[in-house]
């Protein structure tokens, strides 16, 4: 019996000892797991805190950029307003706000060359229909372009600017405006039926300034539109594509000549007079006849300006000089 008890005790010891060791190992594993979990939790918290810091930093940066952009826009708007209060004063001078079409009394102030920014142009009427182009007409110089419209049709400012003249001329323009623009141009709008903008009012490009009509020396409803620089009439069709409602070029370089009649001439393709031409890129389906008709010229003039013959082949992408 004693041997059996001893044997049983030994057997129990052999069973209990491994179980105790396993229990200790399990406790150790659990402890390690807890420590690892604690470390991971701390790490995640650190990452979250870091992410929060980065996000806060990004938000602060975005707010700073937004404030700077807002400040820049405010400064730009203020400068634009100042420019519109006295547009092109550096060219015309402080005493040029007179009630005559030509504000220049001393021709010496007219610059020899001047770059005129045309990018802000808006067509004065919605649809383009030409009654009479710029140039000599009945032995008289027609200083603008006549755009057909209906009485009461809205007429819009071509650029940002300030109304210099709001008047009525029975034997000429009828009800008309002269608006001066920061780019140096002055635009004239004649034969209106109603004037909406006030004398000295600041207008934005596209603002309705009046309604089309047939007042003054006119044989039918139309808008007489002029573009002048320092009182000198320029060909509006050279500067603007009224059909597309866009400028023909971003910048027009004005060049001063001794005789004002020079600005009414057809001109030549010499280097000295290239600024009076614009470049047209040929489109698919174009022909010399179509291009000439669209730009109110003749095939002969197109050929002469480009030193080509009427039989010359033109392809899409080719460039032509058009007056």
Secondary structure, DSSP 8 states (H G I E B T S, - for coil): -HHHHHHHHHHHHHHHHHHHHHHHHHHHHHHHHHHHHHHHHHHHHHHHHHHHHHHHHHHHHHHHHHHHHHHHHHHHHHHHHHHHHTTTHHHH-TT---SSS---S-GGGS-SEEEEE-TT---SSSS--EEE-SEEETTEEE-SEEEE--TT-EEE-SSSEEEEEEEEETTTTEEEEEEE-TTSEEEEEEEEEEE-S-TT-EE-TT-EEEEEB--SS-SSSEEEEEEEETTEEE-HHHHEETTTTEESSSEEEEE--S-GGGGGS---SSGGGGGG-EEEE--TT--HHHHHHHTT--HHHHHHHHT--TT----TT-EEEE-
